[in-house]
Amino acid sequence: MNQVLLACNGISKSFQEAENKLHVLKNVNLHVSNGEMLAILGSSGSGKSTLLHIMGTLDEADAGELIFDKQNLLDLSANQQAAFRNEHLGFVYQFHHLLPEFSALENVAMPLFIANKNKSEALDRASTLLTKVGLAERTNHKPYQLSGGERQRVAIARALINEPSIIMADEPTGNLDADTSQSIVDLIKDINATSGTAFVIVTHDQSIASQLDRTLKLHKGSFVEG
Ligand SMILES: Nc1ncnc2c1ncn2[C@@H]1O[C@H](COP(=O)(O)OP(=O)(O)OP(=O)(O)O)[C@@H](O)[C@H]1O
């Protein structure tokens, strides 16, 4: 059960800004275990999103390894990384990034449409997932007809459509009020308990982090205690 799914070994990243080099991540080591919910906590600018992007193969590191199933994902070509993401990862952001002209159902099914999967099977699966996130009555609504919390539920259903091993969530409740935030955290915990999907959740909210299995705190590009 505690098998390591994804490991970062010695990840470093800097950005060149005019003459200054900004060292955002300094030799970061971490692992995500099978089925765990990991919080990455830290103040604004501490490097949380940069780390999550690298863990999701959406950004390159300057040094280090990102190991999944014994292979270093940072060595893969861009196409291989995209295939890896499609097969194993789901993403949820602070802003839902739903396509405004499509219904909730179509938005959730979209990754399968793009992958040229059977359309009616994709819609069936999307419908099941919308029921799972509590939106059975909202499948034909467009994003503008949904509340912020409902839109985030659609985004979570979309992230689940490929049955990922890990969902990477960057401030998934950052745009929501306290009650709606808690309902999203409850949903994430329920998905984790029922399907075993691991979550890596970037947040600056200690009350969210404390509800997950483990918290790592980033400070100026390195992990610190508590
Ligand atoms: N593409 C980039 N070019 C230059 N600097 C960048 C780039 N991306 C991020 N940075 C800088 O790296 C630092 C860390 O950014 P990052 O977004 O990872 O922080 P964060 O902890 O997620 O912050 P927040 O909680 O505010 O989203 C910041 O100082 C940011 O300005």
The ligand as an SDF file (V2000), in Angstrom:
LIG
                    3D

 31 33  0  0  0  0  0  0  0  0999 V2000
    8.3690   31.4770  -15.7910 N   0  0  0  0  0  0  0  0  0  0  0  0
    8.9120   32.1720  -14.7850 C   0  0  0  0  0  0  0  0  0  0  0  0
    9.8700   33.1100  -15.0280 N   0  0  0  0  0  0  0  0  0  0  0  0
   10.4370   33.8020  -14.0210 C   0  0  0  0  0  0  0  0  0  0  0  0
   10.1270   33.6420  -12.7170 N   0  0  0  0  0  0  0  0  0  0  0  0
    9.1800   32.7500  -12.4170 C   0  0  0  0  0  0  0  0  0  0  0  0
    8.5160   31.9730  -13.4230 C   0  0  0  0  0  0  0  0  0  0  0  0
    7.6150   31.1460  -12.8150 N   0  0  0  0  0  0  0  0  0  0  0  0
    7.7030   31.4170  -11.4900 C   0  0  0  0  0  0  0  0  0  0  0  0
    8.6490   32.3660  -11.2520 N   0  0  0  0  0  0  0  0  0  0  0  0
    9.0330   32.8710   -9.9310 C   0  0  0  0  0  0  0  0  0  0  0  0
    9.3660   31.7770   -9.1210 O   0  0  0  0  0  0  0  0  0  0  0  0
    8.9600   31.9980   -7.7710 C   0  0  0  0  0  0  0  0  0  0  0  0
    8.0720   30.8440   -7.3200 C   0  0  0  0  0  0  0  0  0  0  0  0
    6.8550   30.8840   -8.0860 O   0  0  0  0  0  0  0  0  0  0  0  0
    5.6870   29.8270   -7.8240 P   0  0  0  0  0  0  0  0  0  0  0  0
    4.5730   30.2070   -8.7240 O   0  0  0  0  0  0  0  0  0  0  0  0
    6.2450   28.4480   -7.9320 O   0  0  0  0  0  0  0  0  0  0  0  0
    5.3200   30.1340   -6.3080 O   0  0  0  0  0  0  0  0  0  0  0  0
    4.0780   29.6580   -5.4530 P   0  0  0  0  0  0  0  0  0  0  0  0
    4.6280   29.1580   -4.1750 O   0  0  0  0  0  0  0  0  0  0  0  0
    3.2410   28.7290   -6.2470 O   0  0  0  0  0  0  0  0  0  0  0  0
    3.3200   31.0470   -5.2500 O   0  0  0  0  0  0  0  0  0  0  0  0
    1.7380   31.3880   -5.1720 P   0  0  0  0  0  0  0  0  0  0  0  0
    1.2540   30.7510   -3.8940 O   0  0  0  0  0  0  0  0  0  0  0  0
    1.7260   32.8800   -5.1130 O   0  0  0  0  0  0  0  0  0  0  0  0
    1.1000   30.8340   -6.4150 O   0  0  0  0  0  0  0  0  0  0  0  0
    8.2670   33.3510   -7.7480 C   0  0  0  0  0  0  0  0  0  0  0  0
    9.1800   34.3220   -7.2970 O   0  0  0  0  0  0  0  0  0  0  0  0
    7.9040   33.5790   -9.2140 C   0  0  0  0  0  0  0  0  0  0  0  0
    7.8870   34.9550   -9.5180 O   0  0  0  0  0  0  0  0  0  0  0  0
  1  2  1  0
  2  3  1  0
  2  7  2  0
  3  4  2  0
  4  5  1  0
  5  6  2  0
  6  7  1  0
  6 10  1  0
  7  8  1  0
  8  9  2  0
  9 10  1  0
 10 11  1  0
 11 12  1  0
 11 30  1  0
 12 13  1  0
 13 14  1  0
 13 28  1  0
 14 15  1  0
 15 16  1  0
 16 17  2  0
 16 18  1  0
 16 19  1  0
 19 20  1  0
 20 21  2  0
 20 22  1  0
 20 23  1  0
 23 24  1  0
 24 25  2  0
 24 26  1  0
 24 27  1  0
 28 29  1  0
 28 30  1  0
 30 31  1  0
M  END
$$$$
